[in-house]
Amino acid sequence: MTKIDSLPEPKLLLLFDVLYDTRSVTRTAEQLGQSQPTISLWLGKLREQLGDPLFVRTPTGMAPTPQADALITPCREVLESLRRLTAWEIGFDPASAQRRFRLCLSDASHITLLPKTLEYLRNHAPGIRLEVARIDGNTERALETGEADLAIGFVPWLGGGIYQQVLFPQDWVCLASPGHPRIGDALQLDGYVREGHVLVSAGTGQKLLEAALARHAIERQIFLELPGFLGLGAVVGNTDLIATLPRHIGETLARPHGLKVHTCPLPIETFLVKQHWHARYHQDPGNRWLRSTISTLFQGS
């Protein structure tokens, strides 16, 4: 038997399968939706690649050679594998799927992104379970190993092999009580420097804030330091302290507490919130569906 150096293209394997059944170039062309000259061209390529005529013309049709008889079973096994692969790729049905997804999220995303995501899943994918982990030094490894499916936030240190998609840009705002005794409709830089501040140490964008403060030689008066955003809205709403934070989380916290949202008078570098995933799972059907869902819910928000 002739040694095959490389597997023929799927279209040539399909031609071989159909022609073996029909024994007719005309009927093969009809079944494959191709012209007879195209089928003849494909058959020529297949004969050249396999080093055998494969089919010879007889009064009763195109008769297979012994080589064709030997190859038809492995050919059909390959085609069936390709069909199963194609069906698997498109077979993720969120409405019936039972699967756990693990998301690496910033503290802010717990408040801004997670509720809306969970609401969507409960309505459209009730069998999907979410598990949330922090964004930290282990995030890149978690994406690579499949321990995590997505990382969402500002994660500029992620390295090679990581895909990313921009969801929305972030600038900076300041939150203040609506009845603040010294801040009117707009917060000026001199007032920003004079006021007392709440420092939230969580958030991957905090280094941008610290860099802006250092660049302008500003040292804030910190009266409260919080490890996260829990309780921040109530604190700002009931004191004369102000807080500096990215717009998305700022506006989200401001709504239930009736806080004033001021454009931050300190020029701070903006950043992009993205979703990140590893190249190993780029074609995974469930991961693709999850990325598409996140993009639909939040891109441009």
C-alpha positions as CSV (number, residue, x, y, z in Angstrom):
1,M,0.0,0.0,0.0
2,T,1.2,3.5,-0.8
3,K,2.5,5.5,2.1
4,I,0.5,8.8,2.6
5,D,2.7,11.6,3.7
6,S,-0.2,13.9,4.8
7,L,-3.9,13.7,5.3
8,P,-5.9,14.9,2.3
9,E,-8.2,18.0,2.7
10,P,-11.6,17.2,4.2
11,K,-13.3,18.2,0.9
12,L,-11.2,15.5,-0.9
13,L,-12.1,12.9,1.7
14,L,-15.8,13.8,1.3
15,L,-15.4,13.4,-2.4
16,F,-13.8,10.0,-2.0
17,D,-16.7,8.9,0.4
18,V,-19.5,10.1,-1.9
19,L,-17.9,8.8,-5.1
20,Y,-17.3,5.4,-3.5
21,D,-21.1,5.2,-2.9
22,T,-22.4,6.7,-6.1
23,R,-19.8,5.3,-8.6
24,S,-20.7,8.4,-10.7
25,V,-18.9,11.7,-11.1
26,T,-22.2,13.3,-12.2
27,R,-24.1,12.2,-9.1
28,T,-21.1,13.1,-6.9
29,A,-21.1,16.6,-8.3
30,E,-24.8,17.0,-7.6
31,Q,-24.6,15.8,-4.0
32,L,-21.6,18.0,-3.2
33,G,-23.1,21.0,-5.1
34,Q,-20.1,21.3,-7.4
35,S,-19.6,21.3,-11.1
36,Q,-18.3,18.2,-12.8
37,P,-15.0,19.9,-13.8
38,T,-14.4,20.8,-10.2
39,I,-15.1,17.2,-9.1
40,S,-12.7,16.0,-11.8
41,L,-10.0,18.4,-10.6
42,W,-10.5,17.3,-6.9
43,L,-10.3,13.7,-7.9
44,G,-7.0,14.4,-9.8
45,K,-5.5,16.0,-6.7
46,L,-6.6,13.0,-4.6
47,R,-5.2,10.5,-7.0
48,E,-1.9,12.4,-7.1
49,Q,-1.7,12.6,-3.3
50,L,-2.6,9.0,-2.7
51,G,-0.5,7.7,-5.6
52,D,-3.3,5.5,-7.0
53,P,-6.1,5.9,-9.7
54,L,-8.7,5.1,-6.9
55,F,-11.5,4.8,-9.4
56,V,-11.5,3.5,-13.0
57,R,-14.2,4.0,-15.6
58,T,-16.2,0.8,-16.4
59,P,-19.5,0.2,-18.2
60,T,-21.3,0.1,-14.9
61,G,-19.7,3.3,-13.5
62,M,-16.5,4.3,-11.6
63,A,-15.2,1.1,-10.0
64,P,-12.9,1.4,-7.0
65,T,-9.4,0.0,-7.1
66,P,-8.1,-2.3,-4.3
67,Q,-6.4,0.8,-2.8
68,A,-9.7,2.6,-2.7
69,D,-11.4,-0.4,-1.0
70,A,-8.6,-0.5,1.6
71,L,-8.9,3.3,2.3
72,I,-12.7,3.7,2.5
73,T,-13.0,2.6,6.1
74,P,-10.2,4.8,7.5
75,C,-11.5,7.7,5.3
76,R,-15.0,7.4,6.8
77,E,-13.5,7.1,10.3
78,V,-11.7,10.5,9.8
79,L,-14.9,12.1,8.4
80,E,-16.9,10.9,11.4
81,S,-14.3,12.3,13.7
82,L,-14.5,15.6,11.9
83,R,-18.3,15.6,12.2
84,R,-18.1,14.9,15.9
85,L,-15.6,17.6,16.3
86,T,-17.8,20.1,14.5
87,A,-20.8,19.1,16.5
88,W,-18.9,19.5,19.7
89,E,-17.7,22.9,18.8
90,I,-21.2,24.3,18.3
91,G,-22.9,22.0,20.8
92,F,-22.8,24.2,23.9
93,D,-26.4,25.0,24.8
94,P,-26.5,27.5,27.6
95,A,-30.2,26.8,28.3
96,S,-29.5,23.2,29.2
97,A,-25.8,23.2,30.1
98,Q,-24.6,22.2,33.6
99,R,-21.3,23.7,34.0
100,R,-19.2,25.8,36.5
101,F,-17.3,28.8,35.3
102,R,-14.7,30.5,37.4
103,L,-14.1,34.2,37.1
104,C,-11.2,36.2,38.4
105,L,-12.6,39.6,39.3
106,S,-11.5,42.8,40.9
107,D,-13.3,43.9,44.1
108,A,-15.0,46.7,42.1
109,S,-16.3,44.1,39.6
110,H,-18.1,42.2,42.4
111,I,-20.3,45.3,42.6
112,T,-20.4,46.6,39.1
113,L,-20.4,43.4,36.9
114,L,-21.3,40.4,38.9
115,P,-25.0,41.2,39.7
116,K,-25.9,41.9,36.0
117,T,-24.0,38.8,34.9
118,L,-25.8,36.6,37.4
119,E,-29.2,38.1,36.5
120,Y,-28.6,37.2,32.9
121,L,-27.4,33.6,33.7
122,R,-30.4,33.0,35.9
123,N,-32.7,34.0,33.1
124,H,-30.9,32.4,30.1
125,A,-28.6,29.7,31.5
126,P,-30.1,28.4,34.8
127,G,-27.7,25.4,35.0
128,I,-24.6,27.6,35.0
129,R,-22.8,28.0,38.3
130,L,-20.3,30.8,38.9
131,E,-17.3,30.8,41.2
132,V,-15.4,34.0,41.8
133,A,-11.8,34.4,42.7
134,R,-9.6,37.4,43.2
135,I,-7.2,38.9,40.6
136,D,-3.7,38.3,42.0
137,G,-0.3,37.0,41.1
138,N,-1.8,33.5,40.4
139,T,-4.3,34.7,37.8
140,E,-2.2,34.1,34.8
141,R,-1.4,30.5,35.9
142,A,-5.1,29.9,36.7
143,L,-6.1,30.9,33.2
144,E,-3.4,28.7,31.6
145,T,-4.4,25.6,33.6
146,G,-8.1,26.1,33.2
147,E,-8.6,26.7,36.9
148,A,-10.1,30.0,35.8
149,D,-12.1,30.7,32.6
150,L,-11.9,34.5,32.5
151,A,-10.2,37.4,34.3
152,I,-12.1,40.7,34.0
153,G,-10.6,44.0,35.0
154,F,-7.5,46.0,34.6
155,V,-4.7,43.4,34.6
156,P,-1.8,44.9,32.6
157,W,0.8,42.4,33.9
158,L,-0.7,39.3,32.2
159,G,1.8,37.9,29.7
160,G,2.0,35.9,26.5
161,G,-0.6,33.4,25.5
162,I,-3.4,35.5,26.9
163,Y,-6.1,36.9,24.7
164,Q,-7.9,40.1,25.7
165,Q,-10.9,42.1,24.7
166,V,-11.7,45.7,25.7
167,L,-15.0,46.1,27.5
168,F,-15.0,49.8,28.5
169,P,-12.7,52.7,29.3
170,Q,-12.4,54.1,32.9
171,D,-11.7,57.6,34.0
172,W,-11.8,58.8,37.6
173,V,-14.4,60.5,39.8
174,C,-14.7,61.7,43.4
175,L,-17.7,60.9,45.6
176,A,-19.0,63.3,48.2
177,S,-22.0,63.7,50.3
178,P,-24.8,65.7,48.6
179,G,-24.9,68.1,51.5
180,H,-21.1,68.5,51.8
181,P,-20.5,71.8,53.6
182,R,-17.6,72.9,51.4
183,I,-18.1,71.4,48.0
184,G,-20.7,72.9,45.6
185,D,-21.5,71.8,42.1
186,A,-17.8,71.3,41.2
187,L,-14.8,70.0,43.0
188,Q,-11.7,72.1,42.4
189,L,-8.1,70.9,42.9
190,D,-7.4,73.2,45.9
191,G,-10.5,71.8,47.6
192,Y,-9.5,68.3,46.7
193,V,-6.2,68.9,48.5
194,R,-7.8,70.4,51.6
195,E,-10.6,67.8,52.1
196,G,-10.3,64.6,54.2
197,H,-10.2,61.4,52.2
198,V,-11.2,57.7,52.3
199,L,-8.5,55.5,50.9
200,V,-9.6,52.2,49.3
201,S,-6.6,50.0,49.0
202,A,-8.3,47.4,46.7
203,G,-8.3,47.8,43.0
204,T,-5.6,47.2,40.3
205,G,-5.9,50.8,39.2
206,Q,-4.8,52.3,42.5
207,K,-1.2,52.5,41.3
208,L,-2.4,55.0,38.6
209,L,-3.9,57.1,41.3
210,E,-0.8,56.9,43.4
211,A,1.4,57.9,40.4
212,A,-0.8,60.9,39.7
213,L,-0.6,62.1,43.3
214,A,3.2,61.7,43.3
215,R,3.4,63.5,39.9
216,H,1.6,66.5,41.3
217,A,3.3,66.3,44.7
218,I,-0.1,66.0,46.5
219,E,-0.3,64.2,49.8
220,R,-3.9,63.6,50.8
221,Q,-5.3,63.7,54.3
222,I,-6.4,60.1,54.9
223,F,-8.9,59.7,57.7
224,L,-10.1,56.2,56.8
225,E,-8.5,53.3,54.9
226,L,-10.7,50.5,53.7
227,P,-9.6,47.1,52.2
228,G,-12.5,47.2,49.8
229,F,-15.6,49.0,48.7
230,L,-17.9,47.5,51.3
231,G,-19.3,50.3,53.4
232,L,-17.8,53.1,51.4
233,G,-21.1,54.6,50.2
234,A,-22.5,54.8,53.7
235,V,-19.3,56.4,55.0
236,V,-19.1,59.1,52.3
237,G,-22.9,59.8,52.6
238,N,-22.7,60.4,56.4
239,T,-19.4,62.3,56.7
240,D,-17.6,65.1,54.9
241,L,-14.9,62.8,53.6
242,I,-14.4,62.2,49.8
243,A,-13.3,59.2,47.9
244,T,-11.4,58.9,44.6
245,L,-12.2,55.9,42.5
246,P,-12.9,54.7,38.9
247,R,-16.1,56.0,37.4
248,H,-17.9,52.7,37.0
249,I,-17.7,51.7,40.6
250,G,-18.1,55.3,41.7
251,E,-21.4,55.8,39.8
252,T,-22.6,52.4,41.0
253,L,-22.0,53.2,44.6
254,A,-23.4,56.7,44.3
255,R,-26.9,55.7,43.1
256,P,-28.2,53.8,46.2
257,H,-26.6,56.3,48.6
258,G,-27.6,59.5,46.8
259,L,-24.0,60.7,46.5
260,K,-22.6,63.5,44.3
261,V,-20.3,62.3,41.6
262,H,-17.7,64.9,40.7
263,T,-15.1,64.8,37.9
264,C,-11.8,64.3,39.6
265,P,-9.8,67.5,39.4
266,L,-6.5,65.6,39.7
267,P,-5.4,64.4,36.2
268,I,-5.2,60.6,36.6
269,E,-4.3,58.2,33.7
270,T,-7.3,56.4,32.3
271,F,-7.4,52.7,31.8
272,L,-9.3,50.0,30.0
273,V,-11.3,47.2,31.6
274,K,-10.9,44.0,29.6
275,Q,-11.8,40.4,29.7
276,H,-8.8,38.0,29.4
277,W,-8.6,34.3,28.6
278,H,-5.8,31.8,27.7
279,A,-5.1,30.7,24.1
280,R,-5.6,27.1,25.2
281,Y,-9.3,27.8,25.7
282,H,-9.8,30.2,22.8
283,Q,-12.0,27.7,20.8
284,D,-13.7,26.0,23.8
285,P,-17.4,26.4,23.1
286,G,-18.4,27.2,26.7
287,N,-15.6,29.7,27.1
288,R,-16.6,31.3,23.7
289,W,-20.2,31.6,24.9
290,L,-19.2,33.1,28.2
291,R,-17.0,35.7,26.5
292,S,-19.7,36.6,24.1
293,T,-22.2,37.0,27.0
294,I,-19.8,39.3,28.9
295,S,-19.1,41.3,25.8
296,T,-22.8,41.8,25.1
297,L,-23.6,42.8,28.6
298,F,-20.7,45.3,29.2
299,Q,-18.9,46.3,26.0
300,G,-19.1,50.1,25.7
301,S,-20.9,50.5,29.1
